[in-house]
Amino acid sequence: MHRGMGKYSVTGLVLWAMASAAASSSARSGEEKHRALESDHALADALGKSDKTAVSALLDEKFEWTDDQGKGRNRLAALEELAVFANDSEDDKDVKTHPYSQVEIVFGFHHGARFARIWVKRSAGWRAFVFLDTPIPKQPGGAAQALASGGQVGDCENPCRSLPYEPTTETDKAVLAEWQKTKMDEWHPNAEDWASHIAEEFLIINSSSERNKPQRVAIARKQQEAGVGVPGDPIVSMRMEDFGDTVVMTSQHEPCRGGKPYYNVRVFVKRNGHWLIAWSQQTTIQSASPLPAVADRK
């Protein structure tokens, strides 16, 4: 009787320890999320007070801010244009977050744009890493309809097979390998495989549309049924930063169909041994000159 009670007591202790560890882990996760949002609120407060010292302390050394016109600024430029930076960060609405272990995406709407603020955890605390604004489309869904009806058929050397970027870590190599599979799946439509590389919380945002995973998969299926894919937009430049099980990629692209280049930020998260795209947002660089379609270039 007592031996049995001892057995159940040990089992109970093990279960209690496991539950306590899970609760502790959940608490730590919630605490980190809270701290990321605290830093986001602290930055908004510092900008509202024009406190350059406080703002500077919250910006990562590699900070990038791109406004809704596609104008990019690094940390120093953002601090030099503090009033403009402050105005761009006002009147946030419908704010939500995607928290990861060392990265958090804070996103929502303000003054006619969809914003994403990516915070990263450094040894000294949470720091603002990439801020991006994308104009809200006046006629949502137009780009989705164009994609669904097919597009220009052509080669996809860059970015499907090669890139003007050399990854420096094994993590970046793995991320690029999985990402290039999605580019191949868009060029030669394969909706099922494309979906296997995409996180459930995925959002893709550009100047003409916003789509979640089910909406984007539906477009891929229509393309697959039609047998017409779209080559990926060639990459001009790229940067990747690793944060544990999350990677942030920023890049500049030239539209394969022609038009003005755009800036893009993507976030990848590792789950079950695979790197999945969790976020993709782009903004057209309005000050740039339009380019001809890739097929028309000589």
Secondary structure by P-SEA (a helix, b strand, c coil): caaaaaaaaaaaaaaaaaaaaaaaaaaaaaaaaaaaaaaaaaaaaaaaacaaaaaaaacccbbbbbccccccccaaaaaaaaaaaaaaacccccccccccccbbbbbbbcccbbbbbbbbbccccbbbcbbbbbccccccaaaaaaaaaccccccccccccccccccccaaaaaaaaaaaaaaaaaaaccaaaaaaaccccbbbbcccccccaaaaaaaaaaaaaacccccccccccbbbbbcccbbbbbbccccccccccbbbbbbbbbccccccccbbbbbbcccccccccccccc
